[in-house]
Amino acid sequence: MLSNLIKKKLISENPIIIIVGSKVTVGIPPRGMLDYASAKGLLKFYADILQVEFKKMKLYFLTPDMFESPLLSNLPKYFIEKNTTNNLYKNKIVKKIVSIFNYKIKNN
């Protein structure tokens, strides 16, 4: 699909792609996160393949820790506390990701 977009000149031959993964792909994931860990692991694998296939592409795969979001509302509080550092970053990590996006886009 990416190669088709390049051929049709809908995107640059040297695209910059930023993918937000998860720390769950680093090391052994915690119990109870099978679906989430599998999805993020496949996303990481896909990013690795993209880097091999498209040499001119700049790809950044970010792996943030958990942060406050509606997605955590179904998880027990003890699970979140056990599996995060500093008891969540309270959107500090989101601001950091946005600043990284801005920097990468402006500076190629």
N, C-alpha and C positions, 0 to 999 in steps of 0.2 A: 504494500500500500504506500509506504513512504517513497519507494522508487518511482511509483506512478505519479505521485504528486510532484516529484522533482522533474520527471520527464515532461509533464504538462506545464512546467514552470509555475506551479502554484506555490511552491516554496523554493527557497534558495538551495543551491547545491552544497552549501556550507551551513546547514541549519544549526541553531543552538536549541537544544532540548533540555528542559529541566524537569526531572521526575521526582516527585515526593514519595519516597518509600517509607520505611519504618525501621526503628532499631530492632524490631522483632526479627529482621533478616540477618542480624549480626549475632552469632552465637546460638545458643539453644533457647527457643522461645518458651515462655511460661505455659503451664498447663491451662487448658480451657480456651486456647486461641487458635485452634486447628484451622478453621476456615480463613481467619484473618491472616495468619502466618503463611498459609499456603498461597493466598492471593498475592501478598506482598513479596513472597519468595519468587513466584512466577514473574511478577513485575520486574524484580531485580534481574532475573535470568534474561528476560526480554531486553532489558537495557544493555546487558552484556553482549547479546547478539547484535543489537543495533550498532554498538561500537565496533564490532568486528566487520560488519557488512558495509558500514558507511564511514570510511576513514576520515573524510573531510568534516564530518559532523562533530560538534562539541556537545557532549552529553554530560550533564551533572545529575548525579543520583544522590539526593539528600536523604539522610536517615535520622529524622528527629525522634526524640523521646515522646511519650504521651503528653498531650496538652489538653486543657479544658475545651470540650466541644460536646455537642449533643450526642455524638457517637458513643461517649462514655456513659450515658445515662442508664444503659441496660446492664452495666457491669457493677458487681458489688464493690462497695467502697474499700473493703480490705484488699481486694484484688488490685485495685488501682494503686493504693498506697504501697503494696508489696512490690509492684512491678514498675514503679517510676522512681526517678531520682529527684530529690528535693520536693516531694509531694506536689508534683505538677508545676509547670512553669507559668501558669496563669496568663496565657497568651504572650508571654515574653518570647517563647520559641517561635510563635507565629510572626511576630515582628522581625525576628532575626531572619526567618526564611524570606520574608518580603524584601528585607534589605539585601540579602544575597541575590535574589532575583534581579533587583534593580541594578546592582553592581555588575553582575554577569552580562546583563543585556546591554548596559551602557559601555562596558569595556571589552565586549566580545571575548 
